[in-house]
Amino acid sequence: MFRLGSGNRFVEFTAQGRRGAPRLVLGHTAPEGDTRLRVSLDDLFVASTGRPWAPARPGTRTCSVSRTAGGGLGARCTLAGLPGLEVLLELTFADDLLHLRTTWRNTADTACTDAVLGVALPLPARTPEAVTLPQVLYRGNPSADPARTVPRLTAGHGGGLVVEDHRLPVPCAHAEWGTDKEPRYATLYAARPGPGSLGAVCGAKGVTLLGLSGALLFNGRPDTAYVHKGRTAPHDGAYLDLPPGAEFRTHHVVDWGRPARRGHGFRALVHRGLGLYRPRGAKPLPLDEIVRLKTAALDRRWRETEGAAGYLKFTGTGHTAGYMYGWTGQCLKLAWCDARLGIEHGEPWRVERCRRAVNFYLRGSTVPGVPGLRLSFYATGDRTWSGFTGEDGPFVSARALGDTLGDLADVIELFQEHGHAVPYGWVRALVDGVRAACAGGPPPFGWRMDGAPLPTEPGAAGLPCVLAMLKAFRVTEDRGLLRTAETLAQDYHQRFAHDFATPFARATLDAVCEDKEGGIAYFLCAYELALLTGKKRWRSRAQEAADWLLTWVYQWDPPFGEGFATTGWPGVSVQNHHVDVFFPAYELARLGDLVDRPVYRELGELVLHAFGQGICTRPGEWGFAEPGEQAEGFFPTNWQERGTSNTWNPSWVTAQVLSQALRMRDRADQPTPVRAGSGRCTPRGR
């Protein structure tokens, strides 16, 4: 027996298994017990020749094991049914992670053509729901619309999902299994991602994680890439040809062990990845310059005509001119930014613009006969208000309403903090809105114009309403609001975050699937409750939610193009595989202050500084004519045209980055978030 150890982990070759191949044992010793994975070398190597490829494991024909000159373990194998193909395997530990380096060598006199090569990690996990591929697959994507084409993993012959490394913010395939008392996880990383592919298959014997030379398998279909919303296309560029004497090398890393609780293995996925990839994001602009450029974009959107006042969702032609509240508009978030800038620079006209924008929204957005509900779009051309339109006709979106009520609360709190008069009607509208939205428990996806809830599965779309209720408590100190919001947040915790079997979904209104934005709203609720109550459970839950969000954040740089590094940018949903600037970078950094975990502080700053990329700093840059504009989407994957960005620049892109930069810039001057024994505080910079 050959054995290699590091810390509480070890790997060893044991007696021969079937067909004479040695068995590889991966061990992890912990106070709660030992975790062992047993893998025969017959099952470790994937080798397919011919088109279309298949995730075949031909087994070994001969195999010898030895110690390597560098102190690791090695194996030299030939494969059954593939004469002339030799595999050299080297195993070493670094930072308690097991590194698998493979060298595939063609020792034959003829070329090995149309080959797909890699490694497999068979696991005791029995169901497809065990698998996570960051940004692509979350526990089987159970909330995704079954009528839409999105990534899925199904059990049985022909199933499987293997995607490009560059589609994965943390380039790995991960699986969990076991009981509440004995949960287990294993993760297979690409040590040097790209070009390559990662994924899983689920057959009669369970789940197998795969790390391959680049071949794709989309929902069981080989040589297929997911290229846009609900669309796939052929992709067969990953086949290898090995002439006589040629070699092909791969390098993968394995982590395994016990999560803190069942369903939470993704937390190890994130933090082990951070240690492996050590992300260093771009920092092209100081925060002051980001604020200056984004302020120019804000000012460009201000419009006041015929009694209407607000910030345009789009400038220029080609769009219906108007103000969008919440979701992709964030009109009142721009109003908060305007007032915040006015207070900072002694420009009362900015504070007044904010006041007029809020007054206009509250005066005109009401739904007749349904107190508390409000419409979300005002068309400046025909001076009409409207909501969203779905299969059941016009409706009020809980997501958009919650976003806007939360922004209204932020404006009120800003005015209160700096001694500006707050009309009673603003507070009344805020309280009426959150109570109407949350009157029957967790909010629905939305409401018809008569106030009836939509029958649509709500998912996490109503969480922004709960967040707005927490902010309403900050404004009013009405403890009934705090109690109700905490009860609702607890309900969402049980549904989505207890074991993450049903991950956050359906908050991105045009993507009926698992998405980052539902997790953001929950994280912000847990973060607010940690600040407001000081309770240990909400501090813990905020960190759990932060780690789930970080599965969406790139820890590495897929080749993109000159002047853009993907590290620090988050993806969007399992349907939309691009990156954007919607992320609570400031709150993540502030959480690090609250719980004294520098990793969150550092990551929050990394993310926000990464957003300094893609901002137009001079006419013509990134396709924009005016400084301060920024694309909604950048495309580091084969979803849309890889290595490009769009010029779709709705106002939320300005609102999100500017509000985050303003808060982050002042973070160093803020007091400790929770005063010992107080149970509540109101930190500056909100």
C-alpha positions as CSV (number, residue, x, y, z in Angstrom):
1,M,0.0,0.0,0.0
2,F,1.2,3.5,-0.9
3,R,0.0,6.4,1.2
4,L,0.3,10.2,1.1
5,G,-1.1,12.6,3.7
6,S,-1.5,16.3,4.4
7,G,-3.2,17.7,7.5
8,N,-6.3,15.7,8.1
9,R,-6.4,14.3,4.6
10,F,-4.7,11.4,3.0
11,V,-4.8,9.4,-0.2
12,E,-3.6,5.8,-0.7
13,F,-3.5,3.1,-3.2
14,T,-4.9,-0.1,-1.8
15,A,-5.3,-3.7,-3.1
16,Q,-6.4,-4.3,-6.6
17,G,-10.0,-4.0,-7.5
18,R,-11.9,-5.4,-10.5
19,R,-9.8,-6.4,-13.5
20,G,-6.7,-6.0,-11.4
21,A,-6.7,-2.2,-11.2
22,P,-5.5,-0.7,-7.9
23,R,-8.1,1.2,-5.9
24,L,-7.6,4.9,-4.8
25,V,-8.9,5.8,-1.4
26,L,-9.4,9.5,-0.5
27,G,-9.6,10.0,3.3
28,H,-10.6,12.9,5.5
29,T,-10.3,12.7,9.3
30,A,-12.5,15.0,11.4
31,P,-13.7,15.0,15.0
32,E,-17.1,13.8,13.9
33,G,-15.7,10.9,12.0
34,D,-13.7,9.7,8.9
35,T,-14.8,10.4,5.4
36,R,-13.5,8.0,2.7
37,L,-14.0,7.9,-1.0
38,R,-13.0,4.8,-2.9
39,V,-12.2,5.0,-6.6
40,S,-10.9,2.2,-8.7
41,L,-8.4,3.4,-11.4
42,D,-10.7,1.5,-13.8
43,D,-13.2,4.3,-13.1
44,L,-10.9,7.3,-12.8
45,F,-10.0,7.9,-16.5
46,V,-12.4,9.1,-19.2
47,A,-11.3,8.3,-22.8
48,S,-13.5,8.5,-25.8
49,T,-12.5,8.3,-29.5
50,G,-14.8,9.0,-32.4
51,R,-17.7,11.4,-32.9
52,P,-20.0,12.0,-31.1
53,W,-18.1,11.4,-27.9
54,A,-19.4,9.6,-24.9
55,P,-18.3,9.8,-21.2
56,A,-16.8,6.3,-21.4
57,R,-14.4,4.9,-18.8
58,P,-12.7,2.0,-20.6
59,G,-10.8,0.7,-17.6
60,T,-7.1,-0.1,-17.3
61,R,-5.3,-2.9,-19.0
62,T,-2.1,-2.6,-17.1
63,C,-1.2,-0.5,-14.1
64,S,1.8,0.1,-11.9
65,V,2.0,2.3,-8.8
66,S,5.1,4.1,-7.4
67,R,6.3,7.1,-5.4
68,T,7.4,10.1,-7.5
69,A,10.6,11.9,-7.3
70,G,8.8,14.9,-5.8
71,G,7.3,12.9,-2.9
72,G,3.9,12.3,-4.4
73,L,2.3,9.1,-5.6
74,G,2.2,8.0,-9.3
75,A,0.6,5.5,-11.5
76,R,1.4,4.4,-15.1
77,C,-1.6,2.8,-16.9
78,T,-2.6,1.6,-20.3
79,L,-6.2,1.5,-21.1
80,A,-8.4,-1.5,-22.2
81,G,-9.6,-1.3,-25.7
82,L,-7.3,1.7,-26.6
83,P,-3.9,0.2,-27.5
84,G,-1.1,2.7,-27.6
85,L,-2.7,5.2,-25.2
86,E,-0.8,5.5,-21.9
87,V,-1.8,7.5,-18.9
88,L,0.6,8.8,-16.3
89,L,-1.1,10.0,-13.0
90,E,0.6,12.0,-10.3
91,L,-1.0,12.8,-7.0
92,T,0.3,15.5,-4.6
93,F,-1.2,17.6,-1.8
94,A,-1.0,21.4,-1.6
95,D,-2.9,23.4,1.1
96,D,-4.8,20.1,2.0
97,L,-6.2,19.9,-1.6
98,L,-5.4,16.8,-3.7
99,H,-3.9,17.6,-7.1
100,L,-4.4,15.2,-9.9
101,R,-2.0,15.7,-12.8
102,T,-2.5,13.4,-15.8
103,T,-0.4,13.0,-18.9
104,W,-1.9,11.2,-21.8
105,R,0.7,9.8,-24.2
106,N,0.2,8.2,-27.6
107,T,2.8,5.4,-27.8
108,A,1.3,3.9,-31.0
109,D,2.7,4.3,-34.5
110,T,-0.6,5.9,-35.7
111,A,-2.5,9.0,-34.6
112,C,-5.2,8.9,-32.0
113,T,-7.9,11.0,-33.5
114,D,-11.2,12.6,-32.3
115,A,-10.3,12.0,-28.7
116,V,-11.9,13.3,-25.5
117,L,-9.8,12.7,-22.4
118,G,-10.1,13.5,-18.7
119,V,-10.8,12.3,-15.2
120,A,-13.9,11.0,-13.4
121,L,-14.8,11.1,-9.8
122,P,-17.6,8.5,-9.0
123,L,-19.5,9.4,-5.8
124,P,-22.0,7.7,-3.5
125,A,-24.5,10.5,-4.4
126,R,-27.5,8.9,-6.0
127,T,-29.6,11.7,-7.4
128,P,-29.0,14.5,-10.0
129,E,-30.2,17.0,-7.3
130,A,-26.9,16.4,-5.5
131,V,-24.9,18.3,-8.1
132,T,-23.9,22.0,-8.3
133,L,-22.2,23.7,-11.2
134,P,-21.8,27.4,-10.3
135,Q,-24.0,29.7,-12.4
136,V,-25.3,26.7,-14.4
137,L,-26.9,24.0,-12.2
138,Y,-28.2,24.4,-8.6
139,R,-29.6,21.1,-7.2
140,G,-31.2,20.2,-10.5
141,N,-32.6,23.7,-11.2
142,P,-36.0,22.7,-9.7
143,S,-37.7,26.1,-10.1
144,A,-36.8,26.5,-13.8
145,D,-39.7,26.7,-16.1
146,P,-40.0,23.1,-17.5
147,A,-41.1,24.5,-20.9
148,R,-37.8,26.4,-21.3
149,T,-34.4,25.1,-22.4
150,V,-32.1,25.6,-19.4
151,P,-29.2,23.4,-18.2
152,R,-30.4,20.2,-16.4
153,L,-29.0,17.0,-15.2
154,T,-31.2,13.9,-15.4
155,A,-30.7,10.4,-14.2
156,G,-30.4,7.4,-16.4
157,H,-28.6,6.4,-19.7
158,G,-27.9,9.4,-21.9
159,G,-28.2,12.0,-19.3
160,G,-25.4,14.4,-18.4
161,L,-24.3,18.0,-18.3
162,V,-20.8,19.1,-19.1
163,V,-20.0,22.7,-19.8
164,E,-17.0,24.9,-20.6
165,D,-14.8,26.0,-17.8
166,H,-15.4,29.6,-18.7
167,R,-19.1,29.2,-18.0
168,L,-18.3,28.5,-14.3
169,P,-17.4,31.4,-12.0
170,V,-15.8,28.9,-9.7
171,P,-14.6,26.3,-12.2
172,C,-15.6,23.1,-10.6
173,A,-18.2,20.4,-10.3
174,H,-19.6,19.7,-6.9
175,A,-21.9,17.2,-5.3
176,E,-23.4,16.5,-1.8
177,W,-24.9,13.4,-0.3
178,G,-25.6,11.7,3.0
179,T,-28.0,12.3,5.9
180,D,-28.5,15.2,8.2
181,K,-26.2,13.5,10.7
182,E,-23.6,12.5,8.2
183,P,-23.5,14.9,5.3
184,R,-20.8,14.6,2.7
185,Y,-19.5,16.6,-0.2
186,A,-16.8,16.4,-2.9
187,T,-15.6,19.0,-5.4
188,L,-13.6,18.6,-8.6
189,Y,-11.8,21.8,-9.7
190,A,-9.9,22.7,-12.8
191,A,-6.6,23.8,-11.4
192,R,-5.7,25.8,-14.5
193,P,-9.1,26.4,-16.1
194,G,-9.6,26.8,-19.8
195,P,-9.7,25.5,-22.3
196,G,-11.5,22.5,-20.7
197,S,-14.9,21.4,-19.4
198,L,-16.5,20.2,-16.2
199,G,-19.8,18.5,-15.4
200,A,-21.5,15.4,-14.2
201,V,-23.4,12.3,-15.3
202,C,-25.9,10.4,-13.2
203,G,-26.4,6.7,-13.9
204,A,-27.6,3.6,-12.1
205,K,-24.6,3.7,-9.8
206,G,-24.9,7.3,-8.8
207,V,-23.3,10.7,-9.7
208,T,-19.9,11.0,-11.4
209,L,-18.1,14.3,-11.6
210,L,-16.2,14.9,-14.8
211,G,-13.2,17.1,-15.7
212,L,-12.5,16.9,-19.4
213,S,-10.4,18.2,-22.3
214,G,-13.3,20.5,-23.5
215,A,-16.0,18.3,-24.8
216,L,-19.6,19.4,-24.1
217,L,-22.7,17.5,-23.1
218,F,-25.9,19.6,-22.7
219,N,-28.9,17.9,-21.1
220,G,-27.6,14.6,-22.5
221,R,-26.8,15.9,-26.0
222,P,-23.1,15.7,-26.9
223,D,-21.4,18.5,-28.8
224,T,-24.0,21.0,-27.8
225,A,-23.5,24.4,-26.3
226,Y,-26.0,26.7,-24.6
227,V,-25.8,30.0,-26.5
228,H,-28.6,32.2,-25.5
229,K,-32.0,32.3,-23.7
230,G,-33.5,28.9,-24.4
231,R,-31.2,28.3,-27.4
232,T,-28.5,25.8,-28.1
233,A,-26.1,25.3,-31.0
234,P,-23.6,22.6,-32.2
235,H,-20.2,22.8,-30.7
236,D,-17.6,20.2,-31.6
237,G,-14.4,22.1,-31.3
238,A,-13.0,20.2,-28.4
239,Y,-11.8,17.0,-30.0
240,L,-8.1,16.1,-29.8
241,D,-5.8,14.6,-32.3
242,L,-2.6,13.0,-30.8
243,P,0.1,12.1,-33.4
244,P,2.5,9.3,-32.4
245,G,4.6,10.4,-29.4
246,A,2.3,13.4,-28.6
247,E,1.1,14.2,-25.1
248,F,-1.9,15.9,-23.6
249,R,-1.9,17.1,-19.9
250,T,-4.6,17.9,-17.5
251,H,-4.5,19.2,-13.9
252,H,-7.5,18.9,-11.6
253,V,-7.9,19.3,-7.8
254,V,-10.2,17.4,-5.5
255,D,-11.7,18.5,-2.2
256,W,-13.9,16.3,0.0
257,G,-15.2,16.2,3.5
258,R,-18.2,17.1,5.7
259,P,-20.2,20.4,5.3
260,A,-21.2,22.2,8.4
261,R,-24.8,21.0,7.7
262,R,-26.6,19.2,5.0
263,G,-26.9,21.1,1.8
264,H,-24.2,23.7,2.7
265,G,-21.2,22.0,1.0
266,F,-21.2,24.9,-1.6
267,R,-19.6,27.0,1.2
268,A,-16.5,24.9,1.0
269,L,-16.7,25.1,-2.8
270,V,-16.4,28.9,-2.6
271,H,-13.7,29.2,0.1
272,R,-11.6,26.4,-1.1
273,G,-11.8,28.0,-4.5
274,L,-10.6,31.3,-3.1
275,G,-7.6,29.6,-1.7
276,L,-6.9,27.8,-5.0
277,Y,-7.3,30.7,-7.4
278,R,-6.4,33.6,-5.1
279,P,-8.5,36.1,-7.2
280,R,-7.0,39.5,-7.9
281,G,-9.5,41.7,-9.7
282,A,-9.0,44.7,-11.8
283,K,-9.0,48.2,-10.2
284,P,-9.0,50.6,-13.1
285,L,-10.7,53.5,-11.4
286,P,-10.7,55.0,-7.9
287,L,-14.1,55.2,-6.2
288,D,-14.1,59.0,-6.6
289,E,-13.7,58.6,-10.4
290,I,-16.5,56.0,-10.5
291,V,-18.7,58.3,-8.6
292,R,-17.9,61.2,-11.0
293,L,-18.6,59.2,-14.1
294,K,-21.7,57.7,-12.8
295,T,-23.0,61.1,-11.6
296,A,-22.7,62.3,-15.2
297,A,-24.8,59.4,-16.3
298,L,-27.4,60.2,-13.6
299,D,-27.6,63.8,-14.6
300,R,-28.1,62.8,-18.2
301,R,-31.2,60.9,-17.2
302,W,-33.0,63.6,-15.2
303,R,-36.2,64.9,-16.8
304,E,-38.9,67.2,-15.5
305,T,-41.7,68.2,-17.9
306,E,-45.4,69.0,-17.4
307,G,-45.3,68.1,-13.7
308,A,-43.5,64.8,-14.2
309,A,-40.1,64.4,-12.6
310,G,-37.8,61.5,-12.6
311,Y,-34.8,59.7,-14.2
312,L,-35.2,58.1,-17.6
313,K,-34.7,54.4,-17.9
314,F,-33.0,55.0,-21.3
315,T,-31.5,58.1,-23.0
316,G,-31.6,58.6,-26.7
317,T,-33.9,57.1,-29.3
318,G,-35.1,53.6,-29.9
319,H,-36.8,53.1,-26.5
320,T,-40.1,54.1,-25.0
321,A,-39.1,57.2,-23.0
322,G,-40.1,57.0,-19.3
323,Y,-39.3,56.3,-15.7
324,M,-38.9,52.8,-14.5
325,Y,-39.3,52.0,-10.8
326,G,-37.6,49.0,-9.3
327,W,-36.0,46.0,-11.2
328,T,-34.3,47.4,-14.4
329,G,-35.1,51.0,-13.7
330,Q,-34.4,51.8,-10.0
331,C,-35.7,55.4,-10.5
332,L,-35.9,56.1,-6.7
333,K,-32.4,54.6,-6.2
334,L,-31.2,57.3,-8.5
335,A,-33.1,59.8,-6.5
336,W,-31.3,58.6,-3.4
337,C,-28.0,59.0,-5.2
338,D,-28.9,62.5,-6.2
339,A,-29.8,63.5,-2.7
340,R,-26.7,61.8,-1.3
341,L,-24.5,63.8,-3.7
342,G,-26.4,67.0,-2.9
343,I,-25.8,66.6,0.8
344,E,-22.2,65.7,0.4
345,H,-21.4,68.6,-1.9
346,G,-23.7,71.3,-0.6
347,E,-25.9,71.2,-3.7
348,P,-29.5,71.7,-2.5
349,W,-30.8,71.5,-6.0
350,R,-29.9,67.8,-6.1
351,V,-31.8,67.2,-2.8
352,E,-34.8,69.1,-4.4
353,R,-34.6,66.9,-7.5
354,C,-34.9,63.9,-5.3
355,R,-37.8,65.4,-3.5
356,R,-39.7,66.1,-6.7
357,A,-39.0,62.6,-8.1
358,V,-40.4,61.0,-4.9
359,N,-43.4,63.3,-4.9
360,F,-44.2,62.5,-8.5
361,Y,-44.0,58.8,-8.0
362,L,-46.2,58.8,-4.9
363,R,-48.7,61.1,-6.4
364,G,-49.3,59.2,-9.7
365,S,-48.4,55.5,-9.3
366,T,-51.3,54.3,-7.2
367,V,-53.5,51.4,-8.4
368,P,-57.1,52.7,-8.2
369,G,-59.1,50.9,-5.5
370,V,-56.1,48.9,-4.2
371,P,-54.3,50.8,-1.4
372,G,-50.6,50.2,-1.1
373,L,-50.0,48.7,-4.6
374,R,-48.2,50.9,-7.1
375,L,-47.4,50.8,-10.8
376,S,-43.8,50.6,-12.1
377,F,-43.5,52.6,-15.3
378,Y,-44.4,56.1,-16.4
379,A,-44.3,56.9,-20.1
380,T,-43.2,60.5,-20.5
381,G,-44.6,60.7,-24.1
382,D,-48.2,59.9,-23.5
383,R,-48.1,60.6,-19.7
384,T,-49.5,57.2,-18.7
385,W,-48.7,54.8,-15.9
386,S,-48.5,51.0,-16.3
387,G,-47.4,47.9,-14.6
388,F,-46.0,44.7,-16.2
389,T,-47.9,42.4,-18.6
390,G,-47.9,38.7,-18.2
391,E,-49.9,35.6,-19.2
392,D,-52.7,36.8,-16.9
393,G,-52.7,40.4,-18.2
394,P,-51.4,43.5,-16.5
395,F,-50.0,43.1,-13.0
396,V,-48.1,44.8,-10.2
397,S,-44.7,43.1,-9.7
398,A,-43.8,42.3,-6.1
399,R,-40.1,42.5,-7.1
400,A,-40.4,45.9,-8.6
401,L,-42.7,47.2,-5.8
402,G,-40.4,45.9,-3.1
403,D,-37.3,47.4,-4.8
404,T,-39.0,50.8,-4.9
405,L,-40.4,50.8,-1.4
406,G,-36.9,49.9,-0.2
407,D,-35.4,52.9,-2.1
408,L,-38.1,55.1,-0.7
409,A,-37.2,54.0,2.8
410,D,-33.5,54.8,2.1
411,V,-34.5,58.3,0.9
412,I,-36.5,58.9,4.0
413,E,-33.7,57.7,6.3
414,L,-31.2,59.9,4.5
415,F,-33.4,63.0,4.9
416,Q,-34.0,62.2,8.6
417,E,-30.3,61.7,9.3
418,H,-29.4,65.1,7.7
419,G,-32.2,67.2,9.0
420,H,-34.3,67.5,5.9
421,A,-38.0,67.6,6.2
422,V,-39.8,64.4,5.4
423,P,-43.5,64.7,4.4
424,Y,-45.8,62.5,6.5
425,G,-47.2,61.2,3.2
426,W,-43.9,59.6,2.4
427,V,-43.8,57.6,5.6
428,R,-47.5,56.7,5.3
429,A,-47.0,55.5,1.7
430,L,-44.0,53.4,2.8
431,V,-45.8,51.7,5.6
432,D,-49.0,51.2,3.6
433,G,-47.0,49.7,0.8
434,V,-45.1,47.1,2.9
435,R,-48.2,46.1,4.8
436,A,-50.2,45.7,1.7
437,A,-47.5,43.6,0.0
438,C,-47.0,41.3,3.1
439,A,-50.6,41.2,4.3
440,G,-51.1,37.5,3.6
441,G,-47.7,36.2,4.5
442,P,-44.9,35.9,1.9
443,P,-45.8,38.1,-1.0
444,P,-47.0,36.5,-4.3
445,F,-45.2,37.0,-7.6
446,G,-47.4,39.9,-8.2
447,W,-51.0,41.2,-8.1
448,R,-53.7,41.7,-10.7
449,M,-55.0,45.2,-11.0
450,D,-57.9,44.3,-8.7
451,G,-55.5,43.4,-6.0
452,A,-55.9,39.6,-6.4
453,P,-52.6,37.7,-6.1
454,L,-51.2,36.0,-9.2
455,P,-51.3,32.2,-9.2
456,T,-47.7,32.2,-10.5
457,E,-45.2,30.4,-8.3
458,P,-43.7,33.3,-6.3
459,G,-40.3,32.0,-5.7
460,A,-38.1,34.7,-4.1
461,A,-39.7,37.6,-6.0
462,G,-41.4,38.9,-2.9
463,L,-38.3,39.1,-0.7
464,P,-37.6,42.8,-1.7
465,C,-40.9,43.6,0.0
466,V,-39.7,42.0,3.2
467,L,-36.5,44.0,2.9
468,A,-38.5,47.2,2.5
469,M,-40.4,46.3,5.6
470,L,-37.2,46.0,7.6
471,K,-36.1,49.4,6.2
472,A,-39.5,50.8,7.2
473,F,-38.8,49.7,10.7
474,R,-35.6,51.8,10.6
475,V,-37.7,54.8,9.6
476,T,-40.6,54.3,12.1
477,E,-39.2,52.2,14.9
478,D,-42.5,50.3,14.8
479,R,-41.5,47.0,16.3
480,G,-44.6,45.3,14.7
481,L,-42.9,45.8,11.3
482,L,-39.7,44.3,12.6
483,R,-41.6,41.3,14.0
484,T,-43.6,40.7,10.9
485,A,-40.5,41.0,8.6
486,E,-38.5,38.6,10.8
487,T,-41.3,36.1,10.7
488,L,-41.4,36.3,6.9
489,A,-37.6,36.1,6.6
490,Q,-37.8,33.0,8.7
491,D,-40.3,31.5,6.3
492,Y,-38.1,32.2,3.3
493,H,-35.2,30.7,5.2
494,Q,-37.1,27.4,5.7
495,R,-38.2,27.3,2.0
496,F,-34.9,28.2,0.4
497,A,-31.9,28.4,2.7
498,H,-32.3,25.7,5.3
499,D,-30.7,23.1,3.1
500,F,-30.7,24.9,-0.3
501,A,-32.5,21.9,-1.8
502,T,-34.8,24.5,-3.5
503,P,-32.4,27.3,-4.3
504,F,-33.4,31.0,-4.7
505,A,-35.3,31.5,-7.9
506,R,-37.7,33.6,-10.0
507,A,-36.6,37.1,-8.8
508,T,-35.2,38.0,-12.2
509,L,-38.5,38.6,-13.9
510,D,-37.5,37.7,-17.4
511,A,-35.8,34.4,-16.4
512,V,-38.1,31.9,-14.7
513,C,-35.3,29.9,-13.0
514,E,-32.7,29.9,-10.3
515,D,-31.1,33.3,-10.1
516,K,-28.6,35.4,-8.2
517,E,-31.1,38.2,-7.4
518,G,-33.4,36.1,-5.3
519,G,-30.4,35.2,-3.2
520,I,-29.3,38.9,-3.0
521,A,-32.7,39.9,-1.5
522,Y,-32.5,37.1,1.1
523,F,-28.9,38.0,2.0
524,L,-29.9,41.7,2.5
525,C,-32.8,40.6,4.7
526,A,-30.5,38.5,6.8
527,Y,-27.9,41.2,6.9
528,E,-30.5,43.8,8.0
529,L,-31.8,41.5,10.7
530,A,-28.3,40.9,11.9
531,L,-27.8,44.7,12.2
532,L,-31.2,45.4,13.7
533,T,-31.4,42.5,16.2
534,G,-27.8,41.5,16.8
535,K,-29.1,37.9,16.8
536,K,-26.5,35.2,16.2
537,R,-28.7,33.2,13.9
538,W,-29.1,36.1,11.5
539,R,-25.3,36.8,11.5
540,S,-24.8,33.1,10.6
541,R,-27.5,33.1,7.9
542,A,-26.2,36.3,6.3
543,Q,-22.8,34.5,6.0
544,E,-24.5,31.4,4.5
545,A,-26.4,33.5,2.0
546,A,-23.2,35.5,1.2
547,D,-21.4,32.2,0.3
548,W,-24.3,31.1,-1.9
549,L,-24.1,34.5,-3.7
550,L,-20.3,34.0,-4.1
551,T,-20.9,30.9,-6.2
552,W,-21.9,33.4,-8.9
553,V,-18.8,35.6,-8.6
554,Y,-15.8,34.8,-10.9
555,Q,-12.7,33.8,-9.1
556,W,-10.6,33.7,-12.3
557,D,-10.3,35.4,-15.7
558,P,-11.6,33.5,-18.7
559,P,-10.0,35.0,-21.8
560,F,-12.3,37.9,-22.8
561,G,-10.5,40.7,-24.6
562,E,-8.1,43.5,-24.0
563,G,-9.1,45.8,-21.2
564,F,-11.5,43.5,-19.3
565,A,-10.9,41.0,-16.5
566,T,-13.8,38.9,-15.4
567,T,-12.6,38.2,-11.9
568,G,-15.0,39.8,-9.4
569,W,-18.0,40.0,-11.7
570,P,-21.1,38.0,-10.9
571,G,-23.3,36.0,-13.2
572,V,-27.0,36.4,-13.5
573,S,-29.1,33.2,-13.6
574,V,-29.0,29.6,-14.9
575,Q,-30.7,30.9,-18.0
576,N,-28.6,34.0,-18.7
577,H,-24.9,33.2,-18.6
578,H,-23.4,36.7,-18.8
579,V,-22.1,39.0,-16.0
580,D,-23.5,42.3,-14.8
581,V,-23.1,44.8,-11.9
582,F,-26.1,43.7,-9.8
583,F,-24.4,42.7,-6.5
584,P,-24.4,44.0,-2.9
585,A,-20.7,44.6,-2.8
586,Y,-21.0,47.3,0.0
587,E,-23.2,45.1,2.2
588,L,-20.8,42.1,1.7
589,A,-17.9,44.2,2.9
590,R,-19.9,45.6,5.8
591,L,-20.8,42.0,6.8
592,G,-17.1,41.4,7.0
593,D,-16.9,44.3,9.4
594,L,-19.8,43.0,11.4
595,V,-18.6,39.4,11.8
596,D,-14.9,40.2,11.7
597,R,-14.2,38.1,8.6
598,P,-11.8,39.9,6.4
599,V,-12.6,37.7,3.4
600,Y,-16.0,39.3,3.0
601,R,-14.5,42.8,3.3
602,E,-11.9,42.0,0.7
603,L,-14.4,40.4,-1.7
604,G,-16.8,43.2,-1.4
605,E,-14.1,45.7,-2.4
606,L,-12.8,43.4,-5.2
607,V,-16.3,43.2,-6.7
608,L,-17.0,46.9,-6.6
609,H,-13.6,47.8,-8.0
610,A,-14.0,45.3,-10.8
611,F,-17.2,47.2,-11.8
612,G,-14.9,50.1,-12.7
613,Q,-14.3,48.2,-15.9
614,G,-16.6,48.8,-18.8
615,I,-17.5,52.4,-17.8
616,C,-17.2,54.8,-20.7
617,T,-14.5,57.3,-19.7
618,R,-14.3,59.1,-23.1
619,P,-16.6,59.3,-26.1
620,G,-16.6,56.1,-28.1
621,E,-15.2,53.8,-25.4
622,W,-17.2,50.5,-25.0
623,G,-19.5,51.7,-27.8
624,F,-20.9,54.7,-25.9
625,A,-20.9,58.3,-27.0
626,E,-21.0,59.8,-23.5
627,P,-18.9,59.2,-20.4
628,G,-20.4,57.3,-17.4
629,E,-22.5,54.9,-19.5
630,Q,-21.9,51.2,-19.0
631,A,-23.3,48.0,-20.6
632,E,-25.8,45.9,-18.8
633,G,-24.1,42.7,-20.0
634,F,-20.6,41.5,-20.6
635,F,-20.1,38.0,-22.2
636,P,-17.2,36.0,-21.0
637,T,-18.9,32.7,-22.0
638,N,-20.4,31.2,-25.1
639,W,-23.7,32.7,-24.1
640,Q,-24.1,35.3,-26.8
641,E,-20.9,36.5,-28.5
642,R,-18.0,35.6,-26.2
643,G,-15.6,38.4,-25.5
644,T,-18.1,41.2,-26.2
645,S,-20.4,43.5,-24.4
646,N,-23.7,45.2,-25.3
647,T,-24.7,48.8,-25.4
648,W,-28.0,48.2,-23.6
649,N,-27.7,50.6,-20.7
650,P,-30.9,50.8,-18.6
651,S,-30.8,53.2,-15.7
652,W,-30.3,50.4,-13.1
653,V,-26.7,50.0,-14.2
654,T,-26.0,53.6,-13.2
655,A,-28.1,53.4,-10.0
656,Q,-26.5,50.2,-8.7
657,V,-22.9,51.1,-9.3
658,L,-23.3,54.7,-8.1
659,S,-25.2,53.8,-4.9
660,Q,-22.7,51.1,-4.1
661,A,-19.7,53.4,-4.7
662,L,-21.2,56.2,-2.6
663,R,-21.7,53.8,0.3
664,M,-18.4,52.0,0.0
665,R,-16.4,55.2,-0.2
666,D,-17.7,56.2,3.2
667,R,-17.5,52.8,4.8
668,A,-14.1,53.4,6.6
669,D,-15.7,56.3,8.6
670,Q,-18.7,54.3,9.8
671,P,-19.1,53.0,13.4
672,T,-19.2,49.4,14.5
673,P,-22.5,48.1,13.0
674,V,-24.1,46.8,16.2
675,R,-23.6,48.3,19.7
676,A,-23.2,45.7,22.4
677,G,-26.5,45.2,24.2
678,S,-28.4,47.7,22.1
679,G,-30.1,45.3,19.8
680,R,-30.4,48.0,17.2
681,C,-28.3,50.6,15.4
682,T,-28.5,52.8,12.3
683,P,-25.1,52.9,10.6
684,R,-24.2,55.9,8.6
685,G,-23.7,55.7,4.8
686,R,-27.0,54.0,4.1
